[in-house]
């Protein structure tokens, strides 16, 4: 369904330092990194798409998070949700909701919410029972 997801950033090195360990913990592999252009992209090891891309905005204006926008990343296990949340906070993220079950979504929904250093909201979640 998706080709790629593009997240605007303001400081490439800071953003890469946040996203590289986070996405690695979810099993995504770095496909490219270009410091001069200020962008990097990750993918699943077994599929070329979708890509998760971070970059400074093409138009040269500052990146800014949208109100009500959030990216949700699938985790292979509930422990992966816990680990990803801890990694995000250890690398400059801020908590928007600690890991835990959220039965208001559905019986097995286990998720954690946080913002990256630029204020973009992310979720890491698991939908299946352990």
MMTF fields as JSON, N, C-alpha, C and O atoms, coordinates in Angstrom:
{
  "mmtfVersion": "1.0.0",
  "mmtfProducer": "UNKNOWN",
  "numBonds": 519,
  "numAtoms": 520,
  "numGroups": 130,
  "numChains": 1,
  "numModels": 1,
  "chainsPerModel": [1],
  "groupsPerChain": [130],
  "chainIdList": ["A"],
  "bondAtomList": [4, 2, 8, 6, 12, 10, 16, 14, 20, 18, 24, 22, 28, 26, 32, 30, 36, 34, 40, 38, 44, 42, 48, 46, 52, 50, 56, 54, 60, 58, 64, 62, 68, 66, 72, 70, 76, 74, 80, 78, 84, 82, 88, 86, 92, 90, 96, 94, 100, 98, 104, 102, 108, 106, 112, 110, 116, 114, 120, 118, 124, 122, 128, 126, 132, 130, 136, 134, 140, 138, 144, 142, 148, 146, 152, 150, 156, 154, 160, 158, 164, 162, 168, 166, 172, 170, 176, 174, 180, 178, 184, 182, 188, 186, 192, 190, 196, 194, 200, 198, 204, 202, 208, 206, 212, 210, 216, 214, 220, 218, 224, 222, 228, 226, 232, 230, 236, 234, 240, 238, 244, 242, 248, 246, 252, 250, 256, 254, 260, 258, 264, 262, 268, 266, 272, 270, 276, 274, 280, 278, 284, 282, 288, 286, 292, 290, 296, 294, 300, 298, 304, 302, 308, 306, 312, 310, 316, 314, 320, 318, 324, 322, 328, 326, 332, 330, 336, 334, 340, 338, 344, 342, 348, 346, 352, 350, 356, 354, 360, 358, 364, 362, 368, 366, 372, 370, 376, 374, 380, 378, 384, 382, 388, 386, 392, 390, 396, 394, 400, 398, 404, 402, 408, 406, 412, 410, 416, 414, 420, 418, 424, 422, 428, 426, 432, 430, 436, 434, 440, 438, 444, 442, 448, 446, 452, 450, 456, 454, 460, 458, 464, 462, 468, 466, 472, 470, 476, 474, 480, 478, 484, 482, 488, 486, 492, 490, 496, 494, 500, 498, 504, 502, 508, 506, 512, 510, 516, 514],
  "bondOrderList": [1, 1, 1, 1, 1, 1, 1, 1, 1, 1, 1, 1, 1, 1, 1, 1, 1, 1, 1, 1, 1, 1, 1, 1, 1, 1, 1, 1, 1, 1, 1, 1, 1, 1, 1, 1, 1, 1, 1, 1, 1, 1, 1, 1, 1, 1, 1, 1, 1, 1, 1, 1, 1, 1, 1, 1, 1, 1, 1, 1, 1, 1, 1, 1, 1, 1, 1, 1, 1, 1, 1, 1, 1, 1, 1, 1, 1, 1, 1, 1, 1, 1, 1, 1, 1, 1, 1, 1, 1, 1, 1, 1, 1, 1, 1, 1, 1, 1, 1, 1, 1, 1, 1, 1, 1, 1, 1, 1, 1, 1, 1, 1, 1, 1, 1, 1, 1, 1, 1, 1, 1, 1, 1, 1, 1, 1, 1, 1, 1],
  "groupList": [{"groupName": "UNK", "atomNameList": ["N", "CA", "C", "O"], "elementList": ["N", "C", "C", "O"], "formalChargeList": [0, 0, 0, 0], "bondAtomList": [1, 0, 2, 1, 3, 2], "bondOrderList": [1, 1, 2], "singleLetterCode": "X", "chemCompType": "L-PEPTIDE LINKING"}],
  "groupTypeList": [0, 0, 0, 0, 0, 0, 0, 0, 0, 0, 0, 0, 0, 0, 0, 0, 0, 0, 0, 0, 0, 0, 0, 0, 0, 0, 0, 0, 0, 0, 0, 0, 0, 0, 0, 0, 0, 0, 0, 0, 0, 0, 0, 0, 0, 0, 0, 0, 0, 0, 0, 0, 0, 0, 0, 0, 0, 0, 0, 0, 0, 0, 0, 0, 0, 0, 0, 0, 0, 0, 0, 0, 0, 0, 0, 0, 0, 0, 0, 0, 0, 0, 0, 0, 0, 0, 0, 0, 0, 0, 0, 0, 0, 0, 0, 0, 0, 0, 0, 0, 0, 0, 0, 0, 0, 0, 0, 0, 0, 0, 0, 0, 0, 0, 0, 0, 0, 0, 0, 0, 0, 0, 0, 0, 0, 0, 0, 0, 0, 0],
  "groupIdList": [1, 2, 3, 4, 5, 6, 7, 8, 9, 10, 11, 12, 13, 14, 15, 16, 17, 18, 19, 20, 21, 22, 23, 24, 25, 26, 27, 28, 29, 30, 31, 32, 33, 34, 35, 36, 37, 38, 39, 40, 41, 42, 43, 44, 45, 46, 47, 48, 49, 50, 51, 52, 53, 54, 55, 56, 57, 58, 59, 60, 61, 62, 63, 64, 65, 66, 67, 68, 69, 70, 71, 72, 73, 74, 75, 76, 77, 78, 79, 80, 81, 82, 83, 84, 85, 86, 87, 88, 89, 90, 91, 92, 93, 94, 95, 96, 97, 98, 99, 100, 101, 102, 103, 104, 105, 106, 107, 108, 109, 110, 111, 112, 113, 114, 115, 116, 117, 118, 119, 120, 121, 122, 123, 124, 125, 126, 127, 128, 129, 130],
  "secStructList": [7, 7, 1, 3, 3, 3, 3, 3, 7, 1, 7, 2, 2, 2, 2, 2, 2, 2, 2, 2, 2, 2, 2, 2, 2, 6, 6, 3, 3, 3, 3, 3, 3, 3, 6, 6, 6, 6, 3, 3, 3, 3, 3, 3, 6, 6, 7, 1, 7, 1, 3, 3, 3, 3, 3, 7, 7, 6, 6, 1, 1, 7, 7, 7, 7, 7, 6, 6, 7, 7, 3, 3, 3, 3, 7, 1, 1, 2, 2, 2, 2, 2, 2, 2, 2, 2, 2, 2, 2, 2, 6, 6, 7, 3, 3, 3, 3, 3, 3, 3, 3, 7, 6, 6, 6, 7, 6, 6, 7, 3, 3, 3, 3, 3, 3, 7, 6, 6, 7, 7, 3, 3, 3, 3, 3, 3, 7, 1, 7, 7],
  "xCoordList": [0.817, 0.0, 0.864, 0.527, 1.948, 2.794, 4.113, 4.681, 4.584, 5.904, 6.965, 7.994, 6.687, 7.622, 6.915, 5.864, 7.528, 7.088, 8.253, 9.399, 7.961, 8.971, 8.736, 7.655, 9.742, 9.637, 10.612, 11.815, 10.081, 10.91, 11.703, 11.186, 12.952, 13.863, 14.567, 14.579, 15.153, 15.889, 17.4, 18.167, 17.831, 19.249, 19.512, 19.089, 20.213, 20.392, 21.11, 20.631, 22.234, 22.996, 22.183, 22.189, 21.497, 20.655, 19.544, 19.298, 18.881, 17.788, 18.301, 17.665, 19.436, 19.996, 20.353, 20.136, 20.899, 21.225, 20.001, 20.109, 18.847, 17.582, 17.02, 16.695, 16.907, 16.223, 17.041, 16.463, 18.348, 19.145, 18.97, 18.655, 19.157, 18.966, 17.507, 17.222, 16.583, 15.167, 14.746, 14.15, 15.05, 14.634, 15.389, 14.835, 16.642, 17.398, 16.722, 16.666, 16.215, 15.561, 14.293, 13.837, 13.721, 12.519, 12.833, 11.927, 14.122, 14.536, 14.637, 14.76, 14.588, 14.739, 16.227, 16.983, 16.625, 18.026, 18.241, 17.395, 19.378, 19.722, 19.95, 20.775, 19.232, 19.403, 20.347, 21.182, 20.226, 21.124, 21.241, 20.361, 22.349, 22.613, 23.467, 24.518, 23.03, 23.761, 23.784, 22.813, 24.9, 25.019, 24.943, 24.373, 25.515, 25.512, 24.087, 23.748, 23.282, 21.893, 21.02, 19.942, 21.492, 20.748, 19.572, 18.481, 19.796, 18.708, 19.229, 20.384, 18.344, 18.655, 17.355, 16.269, 17.482, 16.303, 16.544, 17.647, 15.503, 15.548, 14.484, 13.495, 14.698, 13.747, 13.817, 14.755, 12.815, 12.873, 13.941, 14.185, 14.57, 15.652, 15.17, 15.941, 13.905, 13.393, 12.532, 12.006, 12.381, 11.533, 12.119, 12.57, 12.119, 12.669, 11.73, 12.17, 10.464, 9.481, 8.548, 8.35, 7.974, 8.114, 9.428, 10.048, 9.824, 10.991, 10.524, 9.444, 11.356, 11.169, 12.301, 13.469, 11.98, 12.98, 12.92, 11.841, 14.096, 14.205, 14.983, 15.92, 14.598, 15.294, 14.898, 13.831, 15.794, 15.416, 14.41, 14.52, 13.441, 12.461, 13.111, 14.066, 12.569, 13.081, 13.02, 13.902, 11.988, 11.814, 12.745, 12.75, 13.54, 14.495, 13.922, 14.675, 12.618, 12.003, 12.173, 12.426, 12.037, 12.19, 11.122, 9.972, 11.517, 10.566, 9.694, 10.154, 8.439, 7.547, 6.553, 6.025, 6.294, 5.338, 3.911, 3.591, 3.064, 1.664, 0.823, 1.084, -0.172, -1.088, -2.018, -2.726, -2.02, -2.853, -2.163, -2.74, -0.963, -0.23, 0.618, 1.211, 0.66, 1.454, 1.804, 1.001, 2.99, 3.409, 3.432, 3.974, 2.844, 2.833, 3.648, 3.4, 4.618, 5.508, 5.167, 4.96, 5.111, 4.822, 6.042, 7.174, 5.795, 6.851, 6.614, 5.465, 7.688, 7.521, 7.079, 6.634, 7.197, 6.824, 6.588, 7.031, 5.893, 5.665, 6.977, 7.12, 7.93, 9.237, 9.925, 10.698, 9.646, 10.196, 9.593, 10.285, 8.316, 7.66, 8.352, 8.699, 8.545, 9.209, 10.605, 10.989, 11.357, 12.742, 12.771, 13.582, 11.908, 11.883, 11.558, 12.165, 10.61, 10.247, 11.448, 11.749, 12.125, 13.295, 14.402, 15.043, 14.628, 15.649, 15.289, 16.149, 14.02, 13.591, 13.865, 14.383, 13.522, 13.74, 15.22, 15.636, 16.023, 17.466, 18.176, 19.302, 17.543, 18.172, 17.469, 17.457, 16.894, 16.361, 14.875, 14.36, 14.17, 12.721, 12.015, 12.623, 10.737, 9.932, 8.713, 8.152, 8.312, 7.222, 5.871, 5.596, 5.033, 3.644, 2.686, 1.474, 3.212, 2.402, 3.266, 3.75, 3.474, 4.373, 3.827, 2.639, 4.7, 4.253, 3.169, 3.218, 2.196, 1.152, 0.005, -0.097, -0.855, -2.071, -3.014, -3.111, -3.701, -4.709, -5.975, -6.256, -6.73, -7.915, -8.998, -9.916, -8.911, -9.881, -9.726, -10.659, -8.571, -8.359, -8.781, -9.591, -8.231, -8.707, -7.994, -7.028, -8.468, -8.052, -6.537, -6.011, -5.844, -4.412, -3.495, -2.281, -4.059, -3.237, -2.274, -2.693, -0.987, 0.064, 0.913, 1.497, 0.985, 1.702, 2.396, 2.161, 3.254, 3.965, 4.04, 4.133, 4.0, 3.964, 5.083, 5.391, 5.683, 6.766, 6.935, 6.397, 7.693, 8.036, 9.536, 10.321, 9.918, 11.339, 11.842, 11.041, 13.157, 13.673, 13.085, 13.173, 12.482, 11.847, 10.362, 9.702, 9.832, 8.431, 7.487, 6.28, 8.003, 7.157, 6.683, 7.481, 5.39, 4.825, 4.89, 4.525, 5.371, 5.467, 4.847, 4.736, 4.454, 3.936, 4.656, 4.959, 4.929, 5.393, 4.361, 4.033, 3.85, 2.753, 2.825, 3.488, 2.104, 1.943, 0.451, -0.195, -0.103, -1.533, -1.895, -3.037, -0.948, -1.234, -0.946, -0.148, -1.593, -1.282, 0.124, 0.673, 0.692, 2.038, 1.953, 2.972],
  "yCoordList": [-1.188, 0.0, 1.256, 2.219, 1.281, 2.466, 2.239, 1.147, 3.278, 3.261, 3.679, 3.021, 4.803, 5.302, 6.284, 6.839, 6.469, 7.458, 8.424, 8.004, 9.696, 10.747, 11.599, 12.16, 11.693, 12.475, 13.645, 13.453, 14.855, 16.048, 16.247, 16.058, 16.627, 16.849, 18.191, 18.762, 18.688, 19.945, 19.749, 20.524, 18.732, 18.47, 17.006, 16.102, 16.779, 15.413, 14.518, 13.422, 14.955, 14.097, 13.751, 12.606, 14.728, 14.478, 13.494, 12.545, 13.72, 12.83, 11.427, 10.442, 11.327, 10.008, 9.282, 8.076, 10.014, 9.425, 8.923, 8.018, 9.495, 9.049, 7.856, 6.828, 7.989, 6.972, 5.705, 4.619, 5.802, 4.598, 3.508, 2.376, 3.788, 2.71, 2.288, 1.117, 3.238, 2.917, 1.944, 0.904, 2.275, 1.435, 0.114, -0.906, 0.121, -1.12, -2.068, -3.277, -1.52, -2.357, -3.012, -4.018, -2.447, -3.007, -3.859, -4.3, -4.085, -4.952, -4.284, -4.969, -2.947, -2.245, -1.993, -1.681, -2.132, -1.991, -0.691, -0.269, -0.066, 1.172, 0.869, 0.022, 1.549, 1.39, 2.444, 2.142, 3.697, 4.758, 5.829, 6.0, 6.544, 7.686, 8.659, 8.283, 9.908, 10.931, 12.192, 12.947, 12.41, 13.564, 14.873, 15.845, 14.915, 16.152, 16.579, 17.76, 15.64, 15.935, 16.001, 16.595, 15.389, 15.414, 14.474, 14.835, 13.223, 12.259, 10.844, 10.545, 9.982, 8.565, 7.782, 8.311, 6.509, 5.675, 4.263, 3.73, 3.662, 2.296, 1.449, 1.966, 0.133, -0.808, -2.127, -2.368, -2.974, -4.322, -5.097, -4.833, -6.036, -6.802, -7.619, -7.879, -8.024, -8.917, -8.23, -8.894, -6.899, -6.178, -4.8, -4.116, -4.383, -3.064, -1.899, -0.75, -2.175, -1.153, -1.683, -2.894, -0.824, 0.626, 1.061, 0.315, 2.267, 2.884, 3.838, 4.424, 3.975, 4.992, 5.985, 5.626, 7.223, 8.221, 9.414, 9.897, 9.881, 11.148, 12.113, 11.712, 13.375, 14.353, 15.767, 16.008, 16.685, 18.088, 18.327, 17.702, 19.211, 19.466, 19.952, 20.729, 19.475, 19.807, 21.308, 21.85, 21.981, 23.41, 24.309, 25.525, 23.717, 24.501, 25.168, 25.728, 25.13, 25.696, 24.743, 23.556, 25.242, 24.372, 23.275, 23.503, 22.101, 21.004, 21.347, 21.967, 20.94, 21.14, 19.986, 19.582, 19.451, 18.34, 18.835, 19.981, 17.962, 18.313, 17.953, 16.953, 18.755, 18.483, 17.343, 17.449, 16.265, 15.116, 14.08, 13.024, 14.345, 13.37, 12.476, 12.93, 11.192, 10.234, 9.083, 8.686, 8.551, 7.348, 6.203, 6.331, 5.088, 3.908, 2.809, 2.442, 2.293, 1.243, -0.071, -0.111, -1.145, -2.461, -3.03, -2.864, -3.698, -4.363, -5.871, -6.313, -6.669, -8.115, -8.752, -9.9, -8.024, -8.551, -7.387, -6.267, -7.658, -6.61, -6.131, -4.949, -7.03, -6.615, -5.648, -4.791, -5.784, -4.85, -3.464, -2.463, -3.394, -2.111, -1.46, -0.28, -2.229, -1.713, -1.191, -0.096, -2.001, -1.639, -0.395, 0.503, -0.331, 0.822, 2.11, 3.15, 2.041, 3.216, 3.674, 4.866, 2.731, 3.078, 3.677, 4.647, 3.115, 3.64, 5.058, 5.938, 5.28, 6.612, 7.646, 8.726, 7.319, 8.275, 8.479, 9.581, 7.425, 7.527, 8.335, 8.785, 8.527, 9.235, 10.558, 10.999, 11.173, 12.52, 12.622, 13.724, 11.506, 11.534, 11.899, 11.905, 12.202, 12.488, 11.576, 11.261, 11.159, 10.199, 10.856, 11.952, 10.166, 10.576, 9.506, 9.629, 8.462, 7.365, 6.126, 5.606, 5.637, 4.498, 3.205, 3.113, 2.207, 0.925, 0.303, 0.373, -0.302, -0.997, -1.398, -0.972, -2.231, -2.621, -1.435, -0.627, -1.346, -0.307, -0.974, -0.93, -1.593, -2.349, -1.483, -2.01, -0.173, 0.693, 0.64, 0.991, 0.21, 0.05, -1.354, -1.51, -2.373, -3.745, -4.595, -4.152, -5.787, -6.648, -6.849, -6.896, -6.967, -7.297, -6.126, -6.303, -4.932, -3.785, -3.426, -3.123, -3.465, -3.103, -2.054, -2.325, -0.86, 0.207, 1.163, 1.164, 1.976, 3.039, 4.233, 4.067, 5.43, 6.662, 7.595, 7.696, 8.273, 9.21, 10.178, 9.973, 11.234, 12.209, 12.185, 11.981, 12.399, 12.491, 13.876, 14.707, 14.147, 15.456, 16.651, 17.779, 16.422, 17.512, 17.657, 18.554, 16.776, 16.864, 15.985, 16.019, 15.189, 14.263, 13.153, 12.575, 12.851, 11.824, 10.46, 10.293, 9.48, 8.11, 7.161, 7.458, 6.023, 4.934, 3.673, 3.506, 2.794, 1.447, 0.524, 0.66, -0.418, -1.238, -2.677, -3.017, -3.503, -4.928, -5.221, -4.84, -5.894, -6.166, -7.584, -7.843, -8.493, -9.897, -10.185, -9.485, -11.217, -11.601, -12.168, -12.65, -12.106, -12.676, -14.174, -14.85],
  "zCoordList": [0.0, 0.0, 0.0, -0.689, 0.736, 0.812, 0.071, 0.107, -0.593, -1.214, -0.2, -0.041, 0.49, 1.487, 2.411, 2.092, 3.55, 4.532, 4.693, 4.851, 4.653, 4.692, 5.936, 6.113, 6.791, 8.025, 7.938, 7.764, 8.062, 8.011, 9.292, 10.393, 9.136, 10.266, 10.096, 9.006, 11.187, 11.103, 11.218, 10.646, 11.943, 12.177, 11.822, 12.541, 10.709, 10.221, 11.225, 11.516, 11.756, 12.675, 13.925, 14.376, 14.472, 15.649, 15.306, 16.049, 14.186, 13.779, 13.473, 13.847, 12.801, 12.499, 13.793, 13.913, 14.758, 16.056, 16.802, 17.63, 16.521, 17.114, 16.345, 16.94, 15.039, 14.238, 13.996, 13.935, 13.857, 13.55, 14.609, 14.242, 15.901, 16.877, 17.031, 17.283, 16.88, 16.993, 15.891, 16.174, 14.651, 13.529, 13.499, 13.09, 13.924, 14.039, 15.038, 14.811, 16.132, 17.147, 16.611, 17.155, 15.546, 14.931, 13.704, 12.996, 13.46, 12.362, 11.01, 9.996, 10.967, 9.697, 9.444, 10.364, 8.195, 7.8, 7.041, 6.252, 7.289, 6.594, 5.113, 4.772, 4.249, 2.803, 2.258, 1.406, 2.744, 2.299, 3.365, 4.209, 3.302, 4.185, 3.404, 2.885, 3.314, 2.586, 3.438, 3.475, 4.119, 5.015, 4.251, 4.746, 3.039, 2.254, 1.906, 1.99, 1.529, 1.184, 2.428, 2.41, 3.507, 4.765, 4.778, 5.221, 4.276, 4.309, 4.462, 4.157, 4.942, 5.117, 4.99, 5.232, 4.606, 4.449, 4.939, 4.82, 5.491, 6.017, 5.346, 4.826, 5.364, 4.791, 5.552, 6.312, 5.34, 5.889, 5.135, 3.958, 5.791, 5.173, 3.982, 3.058, 3.994, 2.956, 1.898, 1.005, 1.989, 1.034, 0.744, 1.663, -0.52, -0.853, -0.525, -0.488, -0.291, 0.039, 1.102, 1.19, 1.905, 1.893, 2.542, 3.3, 2.225, 2.849, 3.947, 3.869, 4.956, 5.99, 5.779, 5.93, 5.433, 5.055, 6.004, 6.346, 6.423, 7.151, 6.269, 5.579, 6.291, 5.473, 5.874, 6.437, 5.563, 5.635, 4.505, 3.45, 4.7, 3.646, 2.352, 2.363, 1.25, -0.076, -0.353, -1.02, 0.152, -0.138, 0.667, 0.473, 1.578, 2.357, 3.58, 4.378, 3.757, 4.948, 6.126, 5.923, 7.352, 8.518, 8.55, 8.178, 8.993, 9.2, 10.398, 11.357, 10.334, 11.472, 11.517, 10.481, 12.715, 12.832, 12.644, 12.96, 12.128, 11.922, 13.13, 13.799, 13.409, 14.504, 14.093, 13.091, 14.854, 14.547, 13.675, 13.415, 13.222, 12.412, 13.309, 14.288, 12.95, 13.709, 12.79, 11.945, 12.952, 12.242, 13.234, 14.331, 12.846, 13.715, 13.048, 11.9, 13.783, 13.296, 13.982, 15.195, 13.204, 13.773, 14.472, 14.017, 15.58, 16.332, 16.285, 16.274, 16.257, 16.197, 17.516, 17.526, 18.625, 19.945, 20.896, 20.644, 21.982, 22.984, 23.588, 23.9, 23.755, 24.279, 23.323, 23.752, 22.031, 21.041, 21.21, 21.028, 21.556, 21.831, 23.034, 22.994, 24.088, 25.292, 24.963, 25.373, 24.215, 23.874, 22.983, 23.21, 21.983, 21.082, 21.841, 21.589, 22.761, 23.561, 24.393, 24.451, 25.029, 25.843, 24.976, 25.378, 23.807, 22.885, 22.457, 22.428, 22.125, 21.706, 22.793, 22.51, 24.027, 25.122, 25.404, 25.762, 25.246, 25.491, 24.408, 24.619, 23.257, 22.15, 21.822, 20.673, 22.839, 22.678, 22.445, 22.252, 22.456, 22.285, 23.578, 24.648, 23.474, 24.662, 24.67, 23.62, 25.86, 26.021, 25.77, 26.259, 24.999, 24.77, 25.269, 25.091, 25.889, 26.407, 26.545, 25.54, 27.758, 27.979, 27.37, 27.062, 27.197, 26.656, 27.52, 28.748, 26.865, 27.59, 26.691, 25.541, 27.25, 26.539, 26.454, 27.378, 25.339, 25.144, 24.601, 23.403, 25.514, 25.093, 24.468, 23.84, 24.623, 23.975, 22.446, 21.724, 21.952, 20.507, 20.076, 19.162, 20.736, 20.6, 21.646, 22.268, 21.829, 22.936, 23.063, 24.175, 21.944, 21.989, 21.653, 21.558, 21.474, 21.084, 22.216, 23.333, 21.907, 22.854, 22.156, 21.107, 22.728, 22.048, 22.991, 24.199, 22.407, 23.115, 22.173, 20.956, 22.733, 21.949, 22.393, 23.58, 21.424, 21.732, 20.575, 19.487, 20.831, 19.799, 19.573, 20.499, 18.319, 17.999, 18.415, 18.844, 18.299, 18.721, 17.975, 18.46, 16.791, 16.051, 16.363, 15.838, 17.217, 17.604, 16.813, 17.053, 15.865, 15.119, 16.044, 16.783, 16.009, 16.886, 16.218, 15.054, 16.998, 16.529, 17.538, 18.727, 17.027, 17.847, 17.415, 16.234, 18.346, 18.038, 18.67, 19.848, 17.878, 18.384, 17.908, 16.929, 18.657, 18.345, 18.436, 19.412, 17.43, 17.376, 17.801, 18.181, 17.74, 18.059, 19.522, 20.146, 20.083, 21.461, 21.546, 20.555, 22.721, 22.903, 22.904, 23.044]
}
